[in-house]
Amino acid sequence: MSASDVSLDAPPAAAVVAAPAARRAPLRFDRAEWSGAFGDLGTDLPLLVGMIVAAGLDPARVFAVYGVLQVATGVAYRMPMPVQPLKAVAAIVIAGGVTAPELAAGGLAIGLIMLGLAASGLLDRLQAWIPALVVRAIQLGLAIQLARLALTRFVPADGPAGVAVAALAAAAALALRGNVRVPPAFAVLPIGFAWATWRAAQGTIVAGAPVVGTWAWHDIVAPATLSRGLLVLALPQLALSLGNSVLATRRIALDLFPDRAPGVRRIGVTYAAMNLVSPWLGGVPVCHGSGGIAGHHAFGARSGGSVVLYGAGWLAAAVFAAAAPASLLALFPAPLLGALLLVEAIALARLLADVPRRPAEWGVVLTLALTAALAPYGYAWALVLGALLVPRLLPPRSPT
């Protein structure tokens, strides 16, 4: 069987009772769950802080909404099903030129689209239509985009010394990846804090409140804002969301938790619900993600307790951000954020190892990944072209 023919939804028999088992699974708060709570920090922290700074968001509101969504998801799924920022949206916002109302409008648009796909049953059809190879190619495209953003915007921000700090932080994170006794965050965050403290002592950090824009709910639904949110943010994100946030999340949930893996429709509904609520409260567009489940699981999580603990941490950060927003953001210097983005990019790229085997498959993956990362509306093009062409370009292998 070719990688292009691999189904993203080949559940074991135990998965038939996924929903009831998920409801009955207990929440745990033991040492493993505490360790697992740090499994997604490397993805979330740079994207959230980057969007806060780029779009002029209120960090306290962003962190509070984000924390509540984490807690709700942990309780609802009873497994390490975390909430993550929408990565393509985050990359576009951090690159510049997107306002806070446009960001909110983009979240609403993607929420409505995903709700329509889930409610109509189209998600189940797409699951059978889109080859696994295409999903992995889209994830590699995101890895390329995140690495490019890290290396061009974050890592060089503080000069050669900052590059050295980023290299040290990335090396520590990679060396400790999967270590449940010393999670990577325990080594990486002190490096960033030490660098920020040293820069403050040298007078290179100027204290000041972050620039927070002001807007009202009617700014979100203005026709120009809605159309820009749809075209600039929602459409580029949609292909990545279908591939990574829904289909690949279902796949990894089956791999790690076959007795309680949710179906694509349930994942799509909770994805949509979060984005139909978050913008009105000052939060950012969010999703579920295969990398998030893998990260929590690698650090020891086996229940939704890790996600509940993770959400509680963001709620605590919201309280701190409300009292001293400039001090909070100063604790996360650009080189540290760049290092975390690079580690996330590497983790995404490593997911590709389970799919390509033949040279032709590698060629298709690289072509689709570069299309996703570099072309206008690249994720959408990669999804459509891959779904149409992969079955024709890569015939099934002969049985061995």
HELIX and SHEET records of a PDB file:
HELIX    1   1 ALA A    3  ASP A    5  5                                   3    
HELIX    2   2 ALA A   13  VAL A   17  5                                   5    
HELIX    3   3 ALA A   18  ARG A   24  1                                   7    
HELIX    4   4 ARG A   31  GLY A   36  1                                   6    
HELIX    5   5 LEU A   41  ALA A   55  1                                  15    
HELIX    6   6 PRO A   59  TYR A   77  1                                  19    
HELIX    7   7 LYS A   87  ALA A   95  1                                   9    
HELIX    8   8 ALA A  100  SER A  120  1                                  21    
HELIX    9   9 LEU A  122  TRP A  129  1                                   8    
HELIX   10  10 ALA A  132  LEU A  149  1                                  18    
HELIX   11  11 ALA A  150  PHE A  154  3                                   5    
HELIX   12  12 VAL A  155  ASP A  158  5                                   4    
HELIX   13  13 GLY A  159  ALA A  175  1                                  17    
HELIX   14  14 PRO A  184  ALA A  201  1                                  18    
HELIX   15  15 TRP A  217  ILE A  220  1                                   4    
HELIX   16  16 PRO A  223  ARG A  228  1                                   6    
HELIX   17  17 GLY A  229  ALA A  234  3                                   6    
HELIX   18  18 LEU A  235  LEU A  240  1                                   6    
HELIX   19  19 SER A  241  ALA A  248  3                                   8    
HELIX   20  20 THR A  249  LEU A  256  1                                   8    
HELIX   21  21 VAL A  264  VAL A  277  1                                  14    
HELIX   22  22 SER A  278  LEU A  281  5                                   4    
HELIX   23  23 SER A  290  ALA A  298  1                                   9    
HELIX   24  24 GLY A  305  ALA A  323  1                                  19    
HELIX   25  25 PRO A  325  ALA A  330  1                                   6    
HELIX   26  26 ALA A  334  ARG A  350  1                                  17    
HELIX   27  27 LEU A  351  ASP A  354  5                                   4    
HELIX   28  28 PRO A  359  LEU A  374  1                                  16    
HELIX   29  29 GLY A  378  LEU A  393  1                                  16    
SHEET    1   A 2 GLN A  84  PRO A  85  0                                        
SHEET    2   A 2 VAL A 286  CYS A 287 -1                                        
END                                                                             
